[in-house]
Amino acid sequence: MKALILCLIFIMQLSICKAISPKEEAFRKTVSGVIKAFADQDSLTLSKFMDKKTGICLLFRNGVFDNLMQLNTIGFRDEQFPQMMFSSAKGIRAPNLQYGKLPKYSCEREGWNKKGLWVDTMHTDHMVSAICKMRNKLVPDHIAAKTISGYYTLEQKSRRVVLVGKNELELVFYLSYMNGQWVLTIVDHVSSDCSA
């Protein structure tokens, strides 16, 4: 009888631990909404996931160097570079969100090391601030230290989400927790670009 009670207590504790916090539930809903908006090429819906003051930082490679561009809107009908890159996720479908190490792209293998929808809550990615520092060093750009610090602060409150579909479609983006909600702040087209 005592063993049965201990077993029930253990099971109850497990179910309590598995409960999702409101913040985490909001994260999951935002991930799903952002993916659906990219899949449907729906700019209006996607704009609801953006912070008007912060906008979207688009990471892309043009030539040898990684670049970034700050945008206030995302348009799917604009066929000019770099806006045309947003259409690459058209029709992408999201499996269940998994927590763990993110997929990595291999230029040698020309593919990701795993498929699925992933977020790593244990690692903070600093790709944007690293690109800024690298551009200042090699290009040279004149990205102010204050701007780089602002990106670093944004990265500290962000999660990188990687979706690799079965049909080789991909979508890599960051959600940042700002003013009590998750918002889309960064879209990454650098990670799987081996053109340099």
Solvent accessible surface area in square Angstrom, and as a share of the most:
residue,aa,sasa,rsa
1,M,177,0.79
2,K,158,0.67
3,A,76,0.59
4,L,102,0.51
5,I,85,0.43
6,L,112,0.56
7,C,65,0.39
8,L,92,0.46
9,I,80,0.41
10,F,120,0.50
11,I,94,0.48
12,M,119,0.53
13,Q,103,0.46
14,L,84,0.42
15,S,69,0.45
16,I,122,0.62
17,C,106,0.64
18,K,153,0.65
19,A,74,0.57
20,I,77,0.39
21,S,57,0.37
22,P,119,0.75
23,K,92,0.39
24,E,31,0.14
25,E,66,0.30
26,A,41,0.32
27,F,0,0.00
28,R,85,0.31
29,K,133,0.56
30,T,13,0.07
31,V,2,0.01
32,S,66,0.43
33,G,16,0.16
34,V,0,0.00
35,I,4,0.02
36,K,125,0.53
37,A,2,0.02
38,F,1,0.00
39,A,6,0.04
40,D,68,0.35
41,Q,22,0.10
42,D,50,0.26
43,S,43,0.28
44,L,134,0.67
45,T,45,0.26
46,L,0,0.00
47,S,43,0.28
48,K,153,0.65
49,F,41,0.17
50,M,19,0.08
51,D,27,0.14
52,K,182,0.77
53,K,195,0.83
54,T,34,0.20
55,G,1,0.01
56,I,0,0.00
57,C,1,0.00
58,L,0,0.00
59,L,0,0.00
60,F,12,0.05
61,R,48,0.17
62,N,96,0.49
63,G,52,0.50
64,V,108,0.62
65,F,76,0.32
66,D,38,0.19
67,N,22,0.11
68,L,40,0.20
69,M,71,0.32
70,Q,85,0.38
71,L,22,0.11
72,N,118,0.61
73,T,89,0.52
74,I,8,0.04
75,G,23,0.23
76,F,21,0.09
77,R,205,0.75
78,D,60,0.31
79,E,153,0.68
80,Q,136,0.60
81,F,94,0.39
82,P,11,0.07
83,Q,30,0.13
84,M,99,0.44
85,M,31,0.14
86,F,2,0.01
87,S,49,0.32
88,S,58,0.38
89,A,1,0.01
90,K,133,0.56
91,G,31,0.30
92,I,1,0.00
93,R,156,0.57
94,A,49,0.38
95,P,64,0.40
96,N,131,0.67
97,L,28,0.14
98,Q,72,0.32
99,Y,85,0.32
100,G,27,0.26
101,K,160,0.68
102,L,28,0.14
103,P,4,0.03
104,K,139,0.59
105,Y,57,0.22
106,S,31,0.20
107,C,72,0.43
108,E,171,0.76
109,R,151,0.55
110,E,137,0.61
111,G,11,0.11
112,W,22,0.08
113,N,83,0.43
114,K,61,0.26
115,K,93,0.39
116,G,9,0.08
117,L,6,0.03
118,W,34,0.12
119,V,0,0.00
120,D,20,0.11
121,T,63,0.36
122,M,182,0.81
123,H,112,0.50
124,T,49,0.29
125,D,29,0.15
126,H,53,0.24
127,M,44,0.20
128,V,0,0.00
129,S,2,0.01
130,A,53,0.41
131,I,10,0.05
132,C,0,0.00
133,K,116,0.49
134,M,99,0.44
135,R,36,0.13
136,N,46,0.24
137,K,156,0.66
138,L,95,0.47
139,V,51,0.30
140,P,90,0.56
141,D,40,0.20
142,H,172,0.77
143,I,36,0.18
144,A,58,0.45
145,A,84,0.65
146,K,175,0.74
147,T,63,0.36
148,I,19,0.10
149,S,64,0.41
150,G,42,0.41
151,Y,27,0.10
152,Y,98,0.37
153,T,75,0.43
154,L,17,0.08
155,E,1,0.00
156,Q,99,0.44
157,K,85,0.36
158,S,13,0.08
159,R,44,0.16
160,R,27,0.10
161,V,0,0.00
162,V,0,0.00
163,L,0,0.00
164,V,2,0.01
165,G,7,0.07
166,K,187,0.79
167,N,94,0.48
168,E,107,0.48
169,L,48,0.24
170,E,48,0.22
171,L,7,0.03
172,V,4,0.02
173,F,0,0.00
174,Y,2,0.01
175,L,0,0.00
176,S,0,0.00
177,Y,66,0.25
178,M,29,0.13
179,N,139,0.71
180,G,58,0.55
181,Q,102,0.45
182,W,15,0.05
183,V,4,0.02
184,L,0,0.00
185,T,0,0.00
186,I,0,0.00
187,V,1,0.00
188,D,7,0.04
189,H,40,0.18
190,V,9,0.05
191,S,32,0.21
192,S,26,0.17
193,D,37,0.19
194,C,54,0.33
195,S,83,0.54
196,A,80,0.62
